[in-house]
Structures are given as structure tokens and as C-alpha cells.
Amino acid sequence: MITAPKPASTQEHLDIEDIRDNLVLLKDGSCCLILETSAVNFSLLSETEQDATIYAYAGLLNSLTFPVQIYIKSQKKDINSYLLLLSRQKQKTGNALLKAQLEKYYDFVKKTVSENEVLDKKFYLIVPFSSLELGIGPTLSSAFKKRSGLPLPEDYILQKAKINLIPKRDHLISQLTRIGLKARQLPTPELIKLFYSSYNPDSGSVDFADNAGYDSAMIGADIKNEKT
């Protein structure tokens, strides 16, 4: 009896091997850390502040001795919880004038969202640790991508990656502070949430606990019913 081979899950086709110790570990042995950073409305700055920001940004770019990726994530903002909060505040307040103002503001927000698409933008900097820095050549690295298993023990890779990435992280945070931006490294639960929402865009808001185990597949197939 010939049995059909078991189809590979979606997760087996991803480059991510594990997310642990606040790092993303890829199947070829490379890693990365991700910084979330705030933004500044450049057009609202004075001319002097704009010049200072440009010089500070130029200084950041000139100081880099390692590659950095900039990732901007735009997502439609769900304000239902905010509208619910406003509705509760209206019911709680006993001040007639304040209640009337809350009613107007509630209607304004609801109308604005119905007429315009409100987007939530988040900004990330990705700092990579390549398999070459780990001492693995490109031929060997591509071979491990095609088969299961890391080229070296996971704990060893993560230890080497931290030694390499932490000084780069601290340097970036320091340079971003000069521009007036706040940056922080995403911890493991937030990294998982970021990639989960990227691969499952219709999943809504999902939170992951700090100490939870994620042994089962988290990426689902996007199946749509089609009528012929």
C-alpha cells in the first residue's frame, strides 16, 4: 500500500526557526533584534528644529558600521474600544455641560472613522546578525535552509548573537535619542505578536504571555470559499 506524503505545514516554509530571548532566530543560523521607535512630525517643527533633526539623522547614518532595515507597518485602527470608553464616560458624568461635550466628541470621532480610513503606523528598526558573522559560509547556510535543523546549537547561536547585537542596539538607541526619538527592543511576546499579525492579518488583537510555550503551528492557511 502506497501512502501519500504528508503535506508540509505553512510554518515549515517560513524562514523563522524560533523566537527566544528577545531575538528572532532563522533556520540558516542568522538572527535579528527589532527596535520599535517613535516618530516625529517633521512638518510641525520650526526651521531650526528641522535643520537640527536633519543633521542628527545624517550623524546617525554616518555612524553606522552595520546594516539596518527600516520597517513601517500600517494597520487599520480599531477604535471600537475607544468609542465604548467614551460611551461609558458619558453615562458616568453628572455634569450636563461635560456630557454634551462628550456627546459631540463621540459623534465627531464616529463620523471621522466612517468617512476616513484611520491607520495606525508603527516604525521598526531591524538589526541583523548574519550567518557569516557566525562563521557559516553561504553554501552551508543555504543547505541548512532546505533541511530541518540549525547549523549549530541554538543556545550557542543566541549567545553569539547577543554579544554582537547588544552594542549595536545601544548605539542605535543613543543616536535616535539625539533626534528626539524613543526606541526600545521588542521582547519575545511582542516579537511573536508582530510576526503573528503579519502572517495572520485578519486575526485581530492577540496577546501572548511571557512564559507561554508555542510548540503548535501558529500560521493558518488563508482559505476562502469560491463558488463556481
Steps between C-alpha positions, in 0.01 A plus 500: 500500500641836394421791729506857379766719662377726776476857370729747669340757728519869419735551793758265346535737205585800719858605560441542874635216714421645844429824688679496832699724736358808323659390172368353175698191399493392134556152361838582345642603840460875454314714756363848544366729767224752435470849645169683508547874468281804536448752219520875463278723284772676301265755343395633843858577602647847470768560239772485765360174640475352150866583430604347834300184425655468153854537639428251777360249250802549273721437801312177572546376142869593494557320832366167377754226440236228468184449290160610630156441352213747544155343516178705508181312582166659414187343640139612508432623851216344696348776715197307625656472844564875504141576401380263773718686753349834394150355526569382855641840593183666373290278722717561806522879487237705677613833356252596225749724316776237507251234389399713202867552404566126524197434280631739233847350518358146477301593187805674350727196547235260368439715191873544434560125509198424279614749234875440516722197549691552823839329485729413786864528390783339691870538423764234552875467454632150433861426593626174344763252610593302188607139477829629354568679831435164665770346281273313259563538126220579252500148349459332838244762606277432196529125561359536852213709365385202295509249783384498858738581780736785579865498390612540864334455842230760563641619834842556343352702212293717734801565725714611205214711362451685830870584525486641147160673508478662845771766431332579166164533675641737762669709231177536301294594805758765592501647148120498478482689830699781338225530237235514770374147446440233761594142413475170683576140418194283448483214755414144397118524543484817290722346231265202482201733480665707224570199278169334584306810392714530185422144391141509631380852411134421574567353845423820692672586826681204661720505810765244593614431854866534601533141619275320251626221278429511129561153370200480266471671164382859521471577130173398340420465133289773344211294361211674324189333370453557129186425301543368151 
